[in-house]
Amino acid sequence: MKLFKIFISFWLLIAAFFGVSLLFPREFKVDRSIIIDKPVYETFAYLNNIQNIAKLSPWDKKIDSTMSWFFSQNISGKNASYYFKGNLLGRGYLKIVDCVPNEKLETILKINNGELTSGSTFYFEAIGPDKTKLSWRDYKDVGYNPFHRYQIPSKTAQTELQFDEGLVKIKIAVMSN
């Protein structure tokens, strides 16, 4: 009888874990913006160049001293890519998958044969003749996986911080270009 109670308790604990996870959202959304004192076409042109995106990447030799990367022949626009390899970070690439001049730039990042995949989109909005509102958005549906659902609040906060820091880096780079 005692073994039966342990068995039932175990399954009730599992059911509670899954049940509580349903109270968490299944969608991960991050939307951050910054104003850049440059026209939209200049801001877009800077980010449309995959070599400039690579310069802004947080994954560099400071994190992995063995890091190396190379670029596709096409360095701007749709399908422009950069590939990287490092002992700590592994292998991966970042690719521009969609590009609407002066409006939108969508990228996908894949690491270790798709073990980690992330996509994000930059939106460009003219604010007068010489200012750009640059928005960086990310959205994922994690489905019913309870482990991913429990991670959404911390993942959202972490990504918002990374996007805010990244947007400041982008603004500084565009302004000094």
trRosetta pair geometry for C-beta under 8 A, 3 or more apart (Angstrom, degrees):
i j d omega theta_ij theta_ji phi_ij phi_ji
1 4 5.5 -52 -153 32 36 116
1 5 6.7 37 151 -19 66 102
2 5 5.7 -52 -153 33 35 112
2 6 6.6 36 150 -18 65 103
3 6 5.7 -52 -150 35 35 113
3 7 6.3 38 150 -22 65 106
4 7 5.5 -53 -148 36 32 115
4 8 6.3 29 155 -15 66 106
5 8 5.8 -53 -143 40 31 108
5 9 6.1 34 155 -21 65 108
6 9 5.7 -55 -145 37 29 113
6 10 6.3 35 154 -25 63 104
7 10 5.8 -53 -152 30 27 114
7 11 6.7 16 155 -9 62 107
8 11 6.0 -61 -150 42 32 105
8 12 6.2 33 153 -21 67 109
9 12 5.6 -55 -144 38 30 112
9 13 6.3 35 154 -22 64 105
10 13 5.8 -57 -154 33 28 113
10 14 6.6 27 150 -17 63 105
11 14 5.5 -47 -145 36 37 114
11 15 6.2 39 153 -19 66 104
12 15 5.6 -52 -144 38 32 112
12 16 6.3 35 153 -22 64 104
13 16 5.7 -51 -146 34 30 112
13 17 6.5 36 152 -23 62 103
14 17 5.6 -52 -152 31 31 115
14 18 6.6 23 154 -10 64 106
15 18 5.9 -58 -149 43 32 106
15 19 5.9 34 153 -22 67 112
16 19 5.5 -55 -138 40 30 114
16 20 6.1 29 163 -18 66 105
17 20 6.4 -56 -146 35 22 105
17 21 6.6 26 152 -24 58 108
17 146 6.2 88 143 155 86 158
18 21 5.6 -55 -152 29 32 116
18 22 7.2 39 151 -27 62 97
18 146 5.3 -109 -114 -64 57 145
19 22 6.0 -50 -165 19 36 113
19 23 8.0 37 143 -20 59 95
20 23 5.7 -45 -170 18 49 115
20 24 7.8 47 140 -18 66 95
21 24 5.7 -48 -165 25 50 113
21 144 7.9 95 117 -176 119 62
21 146 3.3 -104 -77 -134 172 91
21 147 8.0 -22 -121 -29 143 27
21 149 4.5 107 -173 74 94 138
21 150 6.1 -64 -114 -48 94 88
22 144 7.7 -2 -95 -142 83 87
22 149 7.7 -8 -74 175 24 170
24 149 4.0 132 83 166 127 100
24 150 6.3 -160 -29 -79 168 39
24 152 5.9 150 169 34 118 127
24 153 7.6 -103 -142 -26 113 97
25 28 7.8 146 105 -67 112 45
25 149 7.3 179 73 -146 38 87
25 152 5.8 -144 66 135 90 165
26 141 6.0 25 135 -161 96 75
26 142 5.6 -144 -170 57 63 78
26 143 6.2 147 -165 -1 117 0
26 144 7.0 -24 -116 -75 127 45
26 149 6.3 -38 -99 -101 58 103
27 139 6.9 -14 -173 -164 102 87
27 140 7.1 163 -155 85 57 45
27 141 5.4 -29 -100 -102 76 65
27 142 7.3 -176 -91 10 22 80
27 152 8.0 80 85 -137 30 139
28 138 7.3 -33 122 122 97 97
28 139 6.9 156 86 -154 64 38
28 140 4.4 1 53 56 110 92
28 141 7.8 -157 19 -74 76 20
28 142 6.1 71 -20 -32 107 109
28 152 5.3 -143 -90 -132 89 93
28 155 6.1 -37 -134 103 132 127
28 156 6.2 -155 -152 -75 82 89
28 159 7.8 85 170 16 113 155
29 137 7.8 -21 -165 -164 78 90
29 138 7.3 164 -151 89 35 61
29 139 5.2 9 -108 -109 74 81
29 156 7.4 17 61 -120 48 114
30 136 7.8 -20 120 112 100 84
30 137 6.8 167 90 -149 62 45
30 138 4.6 11 51 50 103 98
30 139 7.7 -155 29 -66 60 51
30 156 6.1 178 -75 -146 95 71
30 159 4.7 -108 -65 114 161 121
30 160 5.5 -152 -140 -73 112 70
30 163 5.9 166 152 -19 127 151
31 135 6.4 -3 -170 -174 85 110
31 136 7.6 166 -148 82 40 48
31 137 4.8 5 -106 -108 78 90
31 138 8.0 -157 -66 29 51 56
32 135 7.1 161 86 -153 37 62
32 136 5.3 -14 64 57 88 95
32 137 7.9 177 25 -77 56 49
32 160 6.2 141 -64 -145 124 68
32 163 4.1 142 29 125 144 127
32 164 5.7 -122 -160 -69 151 65
32 167 6.0 -134 124 -28 116 143
33 133 5.8 3 -172 -179 123 93
33 134 6.5 158 -152 84 67 46
33 135 4.4 -27 -93 -97 94 75
33 136 7.4 175 -83 15 43 67
33 167 7.4 133 171 -136 14 156
34 133 7.6 167 83 -152 32 55
34 134 5.5 -15 61 60 81 96
34 167 4.1 152 -13 162 135 124
34 168 7.0 -175 -109 -70 157 50
34 170 7.4 143 59 70 141 109
34 171 5.5 -97 137 -58 141 127
35 127 6.6 -46 -134 41 106 152
35 131 5.9 -5 -173 -175 100 114
35 132 7.2 155 -156 80 53 45
35 133 5.7 -30 -99 -98 70 66
35 134 7.8 161 -100 17 19 76
36 43 5.3 122 82 -99 146 131
36 131 6.9 156 79 -158 47 62
36 132 4.7 -14 59 61 99 97
36 133 7.9 172 18 -88 75 19
36 134 5.7 35 -7 -10 118 118
36 170 7.6 -75 -80 119 136 92
36 171 5.0 -154 -101 -123 95 83
36 174 5.5 8 -164 86 142 144
36 175 6.9 -143 -160 -58 92 90
37 130 6.6 12 -173 140 66 95
37 131 5.8 -31 -114 -104 46 80
37 175 6.5 48 57 -107 92 107
38 42 4.4 -98 162 84 117 128
38 43 5.2 143 88 -54 111 89
38 130 7.0 -61 -144 -177 17 68
38 131 7.5 78 43 -116 27 32
38 132 6.1 -26 75 5 69 115
38 174 5.5 -131 21 149 150 112
38 175 6.5 -153 -37 -91 116 57
39 42 5.0 90 62 8 80 102
39 43 7.1 -154 95 -3 40 90
39 126 7.3 1 -160 -122 68 100
39 129 6.5 -32 -103 160 103 57
39 130 5.6 -55 -65 -121 76 43
39 131 7.7 -1 -93 3 37 17
39 132 6.7 79 161 -48 18 104
40 43 5.8 -62 -146 41 32 108
40 44 5.9 29 159 -18 69 111
40 102 4.9 71 135 -155 116 97
40 124 5.0 116 -153 158 99 118
40 125 7.3 -120 -101 108 124 10
40 126 4.5 -71 -33 -77 130 85
40 132 4.7 138 -89 -102 59 110
41 44 5.8 -53 -140 41 28 111
41 45 6.1 33 158 -24 63 108
41 102 5.6 -29 -87 -94 64 115
42 45 5.7 -52 -142 35 28 112
42 46 6.5 32 156 -22 61 104
42 132 7.9 -145 63 -26 82 139
42 174 6.9 116 129 -170 95 102
42 177 7.6 168 175 88 105 117
43 46 5.9 -54 -154 30 29 112
43 47 6.7 9 157 -1 64 108
43 124 6.0 161 95 -129 117 121
43 132 4.3 -106 3 49 156 169
43 134 6.1 -136 172 -71 140 119
43 174 5.4 21 -114 -148 72 149
44 47 6.3 -69 -149 47 30 97
44 48 5.7 33 157 -28 69 115
44 101 6.5 96 151 -165 149 57
44 102 4.8 -110 -22 -94 164 47
44 103 7.9 32 -107 6 139 32
44 105 7.1 164 -146 -40 80 122
44 124 5.1 -36 -73 -61 100 170
44 132 7.9 -163 -32 -132 77 152
45 48 5.6 -55 -137 35 27 115
45 49 7.1 29 160 -24 58 102
46 49 6.5 -66 -169 25 29 108
46 52 5.4 -149 176 164 69 167
46 170 7.9 134 113 -167 127 85
46 173 6.8 151 174 120 136 101
46 174 4.9 -174 44 -107 170 87
46 177 5.7 154 -105 36 125 169
47 52 6.5 -116 -102 97 30 126
47 53 6.4 71 -156 -73 64 93
47 105 5.7 178 121 45 116 168
47 122 5.9 -65 148 82 157 169
47 170 6.9 16 -82 -149 112 121
47 174 7.9 -25 -39 -79 88 116
48 76 4.9 51 136 -158 91 99
48 77 6.3 27 -179 -61 108 49
48 80 7.8 96 169 30 63 151
48 96 7.3 59 -149 -116 59 160
48 99 6.5 85 -130 -143 103 129
48 101 7.9 11 -88 -114 152 67
48 105 6.1 -137 -88 -104 71 135
49 52 4.3 72 83 5 103 109
49 53 7.1 -179 93 -10 54 82
49 75 5.9 16 -155 141 74 97
49 76 5.0 -33 -96 -89 57 100
49 80 7.7 -103 -150 158 30 162
50 53 5.4 -49 -148 35 41 115
50 54 6.4 47 152 -24 67 101
50 71 6.0 143 100 -140 121 110
50 72 7.2 37 61 36 165 95
50 75 5.2 -131 39 -163 99 62
50 76 6.7 -151 -7 -81 80 42
50 80 4.0 -158 -33 143 127 112
50 81 6.3 -21 -144 17 158 3
50 82 5.2 168 158 -31 113 99
50 94 7.4 165 -152 97 101 98
50 96 6.5 -119 -78 -18 101 111
51 54 5.6 -49 -150 32 33 115
51 55 6.8 39 150 -23 62 100
51 71 6.1 -22 -77 -90 86 152
51 75 5.6 1 -20 -166 101 124
51 82 7.4 126 -88 -72 45 131
52 55 5.6 -48 -152 28 36 115
52 56 6.8 27 152 -12 64 107
52 173 6.9 138 -168 153 103 138
53 56 5.9 -66 -156 40 34 107
53 57 6.9 56 145 -50 65 92
53 82 7.3 -175 82 10 103 129
53 94 6.6 -139 127 116 129 139
53 107 7.4 162 -156 -96 155 154
54 57 5.5 -29 -156 -7 39 121
54 69 6.3 179 -154 121 133 155
54 71 7.3 -101 -27 -82 153 104
54 82 4.7 8 -77 38 125 176
54 94 7.5 173 -83 53 76 130
55 173 7.1 138 103 -128 122 144
56 166 6.7 84 161 -153 114 85
56 169 5.3 136 -146 126 98 125
56 170 6.1 34 -132 -79 153 72
56 173 6.3 -85 -80 -21 110 159
57 60 6.1 137 92 -52 91 89
57 94 7.4 -160 -93 -10 129 155
58 63 7.2 66 145 -31 74 141
58 162 7.3 -74 -26 -150 153 106
58 166 7.6 -80 -40 -85 106 98
59 63 5.8 -74 -135 52 52 143
59 64 7.1 5 -170 18 81 113
59 67 6.9 170 154 -123 82 146
59 84 6.7 115 118 123 124 168
59 86 7.7 -157 174 13 104 145
59 89 5.6 95 -156 -121 122 161
60 63 6.3 101 55 18 49 93
60 64 7.7 178 106 43 21 75
60 67 6.2 -171 -171 83 30 160
61 64 6.8 -83 -125 79 34 52
61 65 5.5 53 -168 -121 82 44
61 67 5.1 -139 -81 47 60 114
63 67 7.4 61 70 -40 83 139
63 88 6.8 -146 139 93 82 141
63 89 6.8 64 115 -54 118 120
64 67 4.4 103 91 -48 100 100
64 86 3.7 68 136 169 145 148
64 87 6.6 178 -164 51 111 67
64 88 4.0 -152 -108 46 108 115
64 89 4.8 -103 -31 -9 156 103
66 86 4.9 132 85 -150 85 74
66 87 4.4 49 53 2 152 100
66 88 7.0 138 39 1 106 84
67 84 6.2 -11 -162 -171 94 110
67 85 7.3 155 -145 82 49 41
67 86 3.9 -21 -88 -81 65 126
67 88 8.0 -49 -59 44 89 98
67 89 6.7 30 -95 28 103 128
68 84 7.0 165 87 -151 39 63
68 85 5.6 -15 60 60 85 88
68 86 7.1 153 14 -74 58 72
69 82 5.5 31 173 169 121 107
69 83 6.2 168 -152 86 73 47
69 84 4.1 -27 -94 -96 100 78
69 85 7.3 163 -83 16 53 64
70 82 7.0 -177 94 -153 29 73
70 83 5.6 -11 59 57 75 96
71 75 5.7 22 164 -102 137 95
71 80 7.8 -11 -170 -175 99 85
71 81 7.2 158 -157 91 56 53
71 82 4.9 -33 -101 -102 70 84
71 83 7.7 -177 -86 17 23 74
72 75 7.0 175 74 -77 74 51
72 79 7.1 -111 120 142 166 79
72 80 5.9 -167 59 -151 121 45
72 81 4.3 73 -22 49 125 85
72 82 7.2 -114 -4 -73 78 41
72 83 7.9 98 -49 -17 76 97
74 77 6.7 -72 168 63 115 95
74 79 5.8 39 79 98 144 95
74 80 5.0 -117 118 -90 87 73
74 81 7.9 56 71 12 89 72
75 80 5.4 65 -174 -144 17 122
76 80 5.4 40 -68 -65 5 155
76 96 7.9 11 -169 22 35 160
77 80 5.7 110 58 -24 49 113
77 96 6.6 174 129 99 21 144
77 99 5.2 -148 -150 62 58 166
78 96 5.8 -127 -115 114 30 100
78 97 7.0 22 -144 -179 81 17
78 98 6.5 11 -106 -116 102 22
78 99 4.8 -135 -54 16 77 112
79 95 6.6 -18 -142 -169 35 108
79 96 6.7 -47 15 72 17 82
79 97 7.7 66 -70 -107 48 40
80 95 7.2 160 83 -152 42 60
80 96 4.8 24 50 24 87 119
81 93 5.3 8 -176 179 116 120
81 94 6.7 165 -151 84 67 46
81 95 4.2 -17 -99 -100 98 83
81 96 7.4 -137 -69 15 56 68
82 93 6.6 174 90 -150 39 74
82 94 5.7 1 54 53 85 91
83 91 7.6 -2 -178 -169 94 86
83 92 7.3 -177 -151 99 60 36
83 93 4.5 -29 -101 -96 69 97
84 89 7.1 -14 123 100 120 132
84 91 7.2 176 93 -146 55 45
84 92 5.8 -8 58 62 90 77
84 93 7.1 161 15 -90 70 44
85 90 7.5 -67 -141 146 56 32
85 91 4.8 -1 -107 -102 83 80
86 89 4.3 45 63 39 118 96
86 90 6.9 -7 63 21 69 20
89 92 7.3 -81 142 12 102 118
89 111 7.1 -89 167 -146 85 127
90 111 5.7 95 81 178 121 95
90 112 4.4 -18 153 -67 154 100
90 115 7.9 -25 124 44 168 133
91 111 7.3 150 88 -157 40 58
91 112 6.2 110 55 -85 71 49
91 113 7.7 44 79 -34 107 68
92 109 6.7 32 162 179 129 78
92 110 5.5 -171 -152 98 91 53
92 111 3.7 -35 -83 -104 140 59
92 112 6.5 -33 -68 -17 95 49
92 116 7.7 -33 -103 68 141 98
93 109 7.5 -165 97 -144 42 50
93 110 5.9 4 52 55 77 90
94 107 5.9 8 -177 -179 94 122
94 108 7.3 176 -149 87 53 42
94 109 4.8 -13 -102 -100 84 80
95 107 6.6 157 81 -153 40 72
95 108 5.5 -13 59 57 91 87
95 110 8.0 1 7 9 107 100
96 99 5.7 31 161 -56 121 113
96 105 6.4 -52 -138 -168 109 91
96 106 7.1 108 -163 75 62 51
96 107 5.6 -45 -99 -96 50 78
97 106 5.2 -62 66 105 88 99
97 107 6.5 135 8 -126 87 23
97 108 5.2 45 -28 -6 133 108
97 119 7.5 -41 26 -133 140 116
98 104 6.7 -17 118 121 104 111
98 105 7.5 167 91 -154 65 29
98 106 3.9 22 49 40 99 121
98 121 7.9 -14 66 -116 114 104
99 104 7.2 -177 -144 96 28 70
99 105 5.6 17 -114 -115 75 69
99 106 7.4 -132 -60 28 48 73
100 103 4.2 -40 107 65 110 115
100 104 4.3 38 39 44 107 94
100 105 7.9 -132 37 -61 61 48
102 124 5.7 -114 -178 93 45 137
102 126 7.8 7 175 -46 111 103
103 123 7.0 -26 167 -150 56 69
103 124 5.8 -130 -121 54 12 93
104 121 6.3 -15 -163 -174 98 108
104 122 7.0 153 -155 83 46 58
104 123 5.6 -13 -101 -106 76 65
104 124 7.1 -142 -59 16 33 83
105 121 7.0 157 81 -158 46 59
105 122 4.4 -3 57 55 98 106
105 124 7.6 55 -5 -23 97 108
106 119 6.8 12 -180 -178 93 107
106 120 7.5 -171 -148 98 59 36
106 121 4.5 -19 -103 -105 80 88
106 122 7.7 -157 -72 25 37 64
107 119 6.6 177 93 -150 51 63
107 120 5.8 -5 58 59 93 75
107 121 7.5 175 19 -86 65 41
107 122 7.8 38 -5 -6 103 96
108 117 6.9 -10 -174 -168 99 91
108 118 7.3 161 -156 87 55 41
108 119 4.6 -24 -102 -98 74 90
109 116 7.7 -25 117 119 96 92
109 117 7.0 160 85 -153 59 43
109 118 4.7 -8 57 61 106 89
109 119 7.2 -176 18 -80 70 39
109 120 7.9 14 -4 7 107 95
110 113 7.6 -24 159 -176 111 8
110 114 5.2 -27 -156 -87 115 56
110 116 7.3 153 -155 85 41 59
110 117 5.1 -2 -105 -106 77 81
111 115 6.2 -66 96 61 75 90
111 116 4.2 -2 52 58 109 105
111 117 7.7 -159 24 -69 68 43
112 115 4.0 -19 91 22 109 125
112 116 6.6 62 40 15 99 86
114 117 5.4 0 -152 -55 69 115
118 138 7.2 -11 -176 -144 98 127
118 140 7.9 -65 -128 -62 69 133
119 138 7.1 154 91 -134 55 81
120 136 6.2 12 169 -176 125 87
120 137 6.6 163 -163 83 77 42
120 138 4.5 -40 -106 -83 91 91
121 136 7.6 162 84 -154 44 45
121 137 5.1 -20 63 63 91 95
121 138 7.6 163 19 -78 70 45
122 134 6.3 -19 -166 -168 103 93
122 135 7.0 149 -158 79 50 51
122 136 5.6 -18 -101 -100 72 69
122 137 7.9 167 -87 20 25 74
123 134 7.4 152 77 -158 52 43
123 135 4.3 -10 55 59 102 105
123 137 6.7 28 -8 0 110 116
124 132 5.8 -32 -158 -163 88 117
124 133 7.6 140 -161 75 39 55
124 134 6.1 -9 -104 -105 66 69
125 132 6.9 132 67 -163 46 63
125 133 4.2 -19 64 59 104 103
125 134 8.0 -165 26 -70 73 29
125 135 7.2 37 -2 -7 111 107
126 129 7.6 9 -175 -106 116 23
126 131 7.4 108 -168 79 53 60
126 132 6.4 -40 -104 -104 44 66
126 133 8.0 -54 25 18 4 81
127 131 4.2 -50 75 97 96 110
127 132 6.7 167 18 -101 89 12
127 133 5.3 84 -32 -28 120 96
128 131 5.1 48 54 28 101 102
134 167 6.6 169 95 -141 114 101
134 170 6.7 -125 118 113 160 138
134 171 7.7 -165 37 -74 137 84
136 163 5.0 -173 92 -155 130 111
136 166 6.9 78 -80 92 178 121
136 167 6.0 -141 -1 -73 131 105
138 159 6.3 -98 58 172 145 142
138 163 7.5 -142 -1 -75 117 133
142 145 5.7 -96 158 49 93 104
142 148 3.8 -160 -175 131 133 132
142 149 6.1 179 97 -67 133 61
142 152 6.7 -134 7 -73 149 108
143 148 7.4 57 53 65 77 142
144 149 7.7 -17 -163 -41 30 129
145 148 4.2 54 92 17 114 112
145 149 6.6 170 89 -16 59 86
146 149 5.4 -55 -145 36 36 115
146 150 6.4 37 158 -21 68 103
147 150 6.1 -54 -153 33 29 109
147 151 6.7 22 151 -16 61 111
148 151 5.6 -63 -152 38 35 112
148 152 7.0 60 150 -50 65 85
149 152 5.9 -25 -159 -12 37 116
151 154 6.0 -72 -163 53 58 100
151 155 5.0 57 144 -28 90 116
152 155 5.6 -61 -134 42 26 112
152 156 6.0 30 165 -25 65 107
153 156 5.9 -54 -147 32 26 111
153 157 6.6 21 158 -13 62 107
154 157 5.8 -55 -147 39 34 110
154 158 6.1 34 155 -19 67 109
155 158 5.8 -57 -144 40 28 111
155 159 6.1 25 158 -17 65 110
156 159 6.0 -59 -144 39 26 107
156 160 6.3 30 157 -22 63 106
157 160 5.8 -52 -147 33 29 113
157 161 6.7 29 155 -17 61 105
158 161 5.9 -58 -156 35 30 111
158 162 6.5 27 150 -15 66 108
159 162 5.5 -54 -145 40 36 112
159 163 6.1 37 155 -20 68 105
160 163 5.8 -54 -144 38 29 110
160 164 6.3 31 155 -20 63 106
161 164 5.8 -53 -147 34 29 112
161 165 6.5 25 156 -13 63 107
162 165 5.9 -57 -148 41 30 108
162 166 6.0 31 153 -20 65 111
163 166 5.5 -56 -142 40 30 114
163 167 6.1 34 158 -22 66 104
164 167 5.9 -52 -146 33 27 110
164 168 6.8 27 154 -17 60 103
165 168 5.9 -55 -154 34 32 110
165 169 6.5 33 149 -18 65 105
166 169 5.5 -54 -150 36 35 113
166 170 6.2 36 152 -21 68 104
167 170 5.4 -49 -144 35 34 113
167 171 6.3 38 154 -22 65 103
168 171 5.6 -50 -147 34 32 113
168 172 6.5 32 154 -17 64 105
169 172 5.9 -56 -149 37 30 110
169 173 6.2 27 154 -17 65 110
170 173 5.8 -59 -147 40 29 110
170 174 6.1 25 158 -17 67 109
171 174 6.0 -56 -142 39 26 107
171 175 6.0 23 160 -17 63 113
172 175 5.9 -59 -143 40 25 109
172 176 6.2 11 162 -9 63 113
173 176 6.2 -66 -144 43 25 100
173 177 6.3 35 155 -38 63 108
174 177 5.6 -52 -149 19 30 118
